[in-house]
Amino acid sequence: MTKNSEAREKFLQEMGLSHECGVNAIRQAAVSYEYKRNKERRAFILMGPYPFMVIGVIKEVTSDFVIIKVEATNISELDEEVFRIHLDQIEVFFIEDGKHKIPNLKEGFC
């Protein structure tokens, strides 16, 4: 067994997934896990096809949805709302880790 297959095997076991599951199930489990373990932290999310940006606090993860209390979006009318985002809509994300911070886009604005 190679090092990569051992790592995959360990990951599948930790996520409670079977060997027959596809890449989409693995991606969903991994992304869901990251959001669950980072509740109450700030996240930066990009969704496609139109690049839609969300910055907010992770409140909850239910099934394959993440609930975000939004601080800022690229459409100011949607700021300060609560979004329910399907994990498949997320193209790119970053969650604050204590070392690297997401800038506050509203600081210094009137």
C-alpha positions, 0 to 999 in steps of 0.5 A: 500500500502506497503512502497516498493510498494509506492517507486516502484510507485513513481519511475515508475512515475518519469521514465515515465513507466507504471505499466505493464513494466517488470524488463528489462525496469525498469533497462534500465530506471534507468541505463540510468537516472544515466548516463544522470544525470552524463554527463561529470563525470568519470565512471568505467564500467565492461562488460561481458562475458569476463571481459572488463573494461572501465574508461572514461568520460560520453559524451552522452546518446542516447536511450539505448547507452552511449557514453564514451570518454575512458581514459583506458581499459584492452586492451591498444590499445583501450585507448583514443577512443570513445566507444558507449556502449549498456546499456545491456552490462554493468554488473557493473558500478561506477560513480564518485560522488565528494567524491569517485574517480576512480584512474588514472591508467596511473599516474606514468607509462612511 
